[in-house]
Amino acid sequence: MKIAVLKEQADGERRVSATPETVKKFIALGATLAVETGAGEAASIADTAYADAGASVGDRAATLAGAEIVLGVQGPDPATLDGVAPGVWIVASLNPFAERARVDAYAAAGYEALAMEFMPRITRAQSMDILSSQSNLSGYKAVLDAAAEYDRAFPMMMTAAGTISAAKAFVMGVGVAGLQAIATARRLGAQVSATDVRAATREQIQSLGAKPIFVENVAGIEGEGTGGYAGEMSPEYQAAQAELVSGHIAKQDIVITTALIPGRAAPRLISAAQVASMKPGSVIVDLAVEQGGNVEGSVAGEVVVVNGVKIVGHRNVPSRLAADASALFSRNLYNFLNAFWDKEAGRPVLDAEIGDAIRLTQGGKIVTPRLLA
């Protein structure tokens, strides 16, 4: 079967959905690979590298001609898929809640759209989980972005001219991105603290050498929450957390917020009043800015200064580490398709547990309950 790898067209998207490494692995399964010219250029992968790996490289029309699976990082615009036959799989991060019209167009064209971000968080799907692989890089990059905007050093430094105190960094939300942010800030020498509504994360925070900041005497979420995500908290917990966080944030130099719940607006973690309580020169990095933001006053795609505090709202943070992000994303896609590859059929055959979880469209209609509710 033919697998097509497209050049991303979304503004600022520098990743690519296959690398020479995964091209070779797909070919070993018996697939043929076609890569659109320039697909890997922004991720530092030349067309010749794909050709050397065994793929054909050509324009979009040639790449799509006869393809049975189309790979992307972000879902391709249906208008650019001329000639793609009904029944073809579109495998990418499809952002179905925000891009419902695009999903409807996939259904109308008869495509089978598979949203990789809907991959269930179960043990056997861990190697296929694009949210985890990309969030890991986001957490790392958030700390580097904070360091770039912060006009002081992170570690404590003892010099003949005196001592420089370590920066105080606070991570809000201890999922994959938050844990990586903690680890990275610690490696840079910051004094790190962190908080989350999930009680189980306390030990994870401590294991990385950071100080857990938790609301006491008000019940939070025991365990990991639904699907590994935190859910909505009670008004009592929200009020107690706001009071605790307000006092802590005022003493911090760096704050990184990572709280996201798929399909919902990002929860507001930091108010304008809390931003105003921070020292001039402090930095906040809002990793949830594209879903409305955890921080009041953050702006997607901009670094804004409020009362001397910088609020960083970069879009598509994984894409800012395009080479590594592409390597991990492409392995997620390969691991997914390889896990279901049927040698006799010469193509992947999905099971119900994972197939039904990620399938958005089939047979000309929307089939996922998450968009039909």
N, C-alpha and C positions, 0 to 999 in steps of 0.2 A: 504494500500500500504506500501511497505517497503522503508525506507529511510536509506541510508548508510552514516556513518560518518567516513572519512578516517584519518589516521595518516599522517601528512604532511611530505613530503620527501625532500623539497627544503632545501638547506643549510641555517642554521641559522633561519629557520622558527619554532617558538615555540608556535604559536597560534593553536587553534583548532576550528572547525566550528560548534560545538554544545557543550553545557554544560548540566549538569544534569537538570538545570532549563528549558532549551528549549526542552530537551528530554521529560520531563513530559508534556510540552505543546503540543508537536507533538502527543504524545500518546493519550492525551485528544481529539485530533481531529479525532482519529481513526487509526492513522498510527502505524506501528511497526518500531522500531529503532534498528539498528545494528551498533555497534561502534568497530572500529579496536583496538586491544589490544595496549595499550600505547598511544592512540591518544591524551589524555589530560595530559600526564605526564609532559611535559615541561611547561604547564600552571597551574601546581599544582592541577590537577584533577586526582584522582586515578580511576583505572578501576572499583573498587568496588562502587564508587559514581555513575557511569553510570548504573551499575547493580542494585543498590538500587533505581535508578530513573525509572527502568523498561526496560532498553535496554539490548539486548544480546551483549556480548563482545567476540570477537574471532579474528582469523587471517584474513588477507585481503581477501582471497578467500571466507571464510564463510561470511564475512561482505558484500561482493559484490553480492553473490549468490541471484538471484531473486530480486535485488534492482531495483526500478523504478526511484528513485532520488538519486543522489550521491552528497553529500555536501563536499565542501573543502574550505580552506582559499585561497590557490593558486590552480590553475588548476592542476589536477593530470596528470601525464605522461600517455599518451594513452597506452603505452606498459605495464603498471601495471594494466590495466583494463580488463584483460582476463576474458571472460565469461559474460561480461556486454552486454546485448542485445541491438540491434538497437532501437532507440526511447527513451532510458533512458535519463533523464535530468542530465546534469552536471552543478551544481550551485555553483559558486565560483568567485573569482577575477581571471580573465583569461588572463589579460595583452595581449589583442589580437594584438596590433600593434607590440610589441616586440616579441611575441611568435606566429607568424603567422603559422609556420610549425605545431605547436601543434593544432591550430584551424583547419587547413586543415586535420589533422589526425582525429580529432573528427568528421568532416564532412564525411570522408571516412568510418568511423566505423558506421555511421548512428546515432550518438548521437545528442541530442538537447542541445547545449551548451548555457548557459545563463550567460552572463558577468555582474556581479553585479555592476562593476564600471561604466557601461553604464546606470545605473538607472537614469531616467530623474529627474532633479531638479525641481520638482513640489511639491505643498503642500502635496498632499496625499501620496507621496513617501518619505517624509522626514524620517520616521521611518525605511525605508528600505535602506537608503543611507550609504553604507559602507565607501565611501570616507570621508564623514563628520565625522562619528564616529571615524574612525582611524586617521584622520588628527587632530582632537581635542586632542587626546593623543600625537600625534607627536609634536604638538606645546608645550605642557606641558613638554615633555621629552627633547625637544631641549634646553629649559632653564636650566633644571637640568644638562644636559650634559655640557652646557656652564659653569655653576657654578662649576662643578667638575674639569674642565680644567683651570678655572681662579684662579690664586693664591692669590686672594684678596677677601674681603667680598663684598657682594652686597649692604647691607643697610648702610646708614650713621650711624656711631657709635661715641658717645661722651663719652670719658673716661678721667680719671684723667691724663693720659699720652698724651692726645691730641685727636683731632677729625679725624676720618676716613671718607673721602668723599664717597658718594654713587656712585656705578658703573653706568656708562652711557650705556644703552642698546638701540639698534636700530633694529627694526623689518622691514624687507623689504618684502612686500606682505601681505595684510591684508584680507586673506580668513579665513577659519575656523582655520587652524593651526596658522596663524599669530595673530588672535584675542586671542587665548588661550595663545600664547607666551607672548603677551602684558600683559594679566591678571596675568600670573604666575610670570613674571619679576617684575611687580608692587608688588605682594604679598611678594616677596623676598626683596623688598626695593630698587630696582634699580630706577634710573631716566630714564624713558622710552620715546622714540620717535618712530614714525613709518611712513611709506610711502606706497603708492600704486598708480597705474595709474587710478584707478576708483574713480571718484569724490565723490561718495556716501559714501566711507569709512572714509572720514574726520570726520563725526559725530560719527561713530563707534569708531574711535581712541580716540576722545575726551571723549566719554562716559566711557571709561575705565581709564581715568585719564592720558593718554599719550599725548605727543605733536605731532600733525600732521606735517609732512614735505612734502610739495607739491610744484610742479612746478607752478609758477604763469605766467599768460599772454600767455601760450601755451595750446591749448585745449587737454585735456586727454579724458578719457572715461566717459561719463555721465551715471549714473545708475550703474548697476552691470555687464554689458558686457554679451556676449552670454552664456547662461546656467550658469550664476554666475561666469564665468571665465573672466579674462582680455584677450583682444585680442592683436594683433600686433599693436604697436604704430607707429606714423609717425616718420621719421628721425628727424624732428624738435623737437618733444617731447623727443625722446631718447637722443638727444644732450643736451637739457636743463636739463633733469633729471640727466644725467651723471655729469654735472657741479655742480648741487646742491648737489648731493650725495657725490661727491668727497670731498667737503669742510666739510660736516657733518661727514662722516666716519672717517676722520682723528682725530676727537675728541672723538670717541667712544671707550669703553672698550669691549663691547659685540655687535656683529652683528649676527642676525639670518635671513637667507633668506629662503623664502617659495614659490617662484613663480614657478608654474607649469601650463602647458596647456596640457590636455590629448592628446596623440598621436603625440606630437611634442617634439623636444629637449628643455630642460629647457632654458629659456632666460638668457643671461649673464648679471648679475647685478653688479658684482664687478670685476674689472680688477686687474691684477698683480700690476699695479702702485698704485691703491687704497689700496691694501693690504699693500704695502710697506709704505704707508703714516701713517699707524696705529702704535701706541706705542707698543714696545716689551711687551709681556705678555697679549696682547689683544687676544680675542677669536672670531672666526667666526664659526657658525654652518650652514652648507649647507644642508637643508632638500631636495633639489632637486638633490643631487649628483648622484643618480641612473639613472637619465635621462640626464646626461651630466653635471649637476651642474650649479648653479647660480654664482659660484665663480671660477675665473681662478686659477688653481692650486689645487683645491680640488680633492681628490682621494677617490673613493667609497670603503668603508670598512676600511679607515685609518684615523688617526689623523696626519696631517703633520705640520711641523713648517717651516714657510717662514719668514725670517728676524725677527725672534722672535715672530711672530704671529701664533697662533695655528689655523689650519683650520680643523674642525671636519666634517667627512664625513661618519657617521655610516649608514650602510645599514638597511633597513626594521625596521625603528624606532618603529612603533607600536608593533612589536614582542618583543621589549625590555621591554615592559610592558604587558607580555603575558597573565596574568590572567584577567586584566581589558579589554584588547583588545579583548580577546576571548569572554568575556561576552557580549561586545557591538556588535561584529561581528555576533555572534550567534543569538542575538536578531534581528539584521537586517535581517538575513536569515529567521528566524521564522516569523517576521512581514510580510515579502514578501509573503511567501507561505501561511500563514494564511489569508492574505487579499484576496486571490483568491481561497480559499478552497471551493470546491463544495461538500456539504455533500452527495448528491445523487450519485455523481460520485466517491466519496471517494478519491478525489485527487484535486490538484489545477488546475484551468482552467483560463488561462491568457486572459486578454483583449488586444486590439490592441495597446492602448496608451503605456502601459508599456511592454507588451510582445514583440511587434515589436522593441522597443527601445533596449532591452537587448539581444534579441535572435541573436546569431551568426550563428548557423548552424541548419538545419532542412531538413529531407528527403534526406540526403546524399550530401548536398551542402551548400556552404556559402550563407546566405540570408541577412545579414546586409549590407545596402548601404555603411556603413563606411569602410568596407573592400573591397568593389567592385568598389569604386570610382577610 
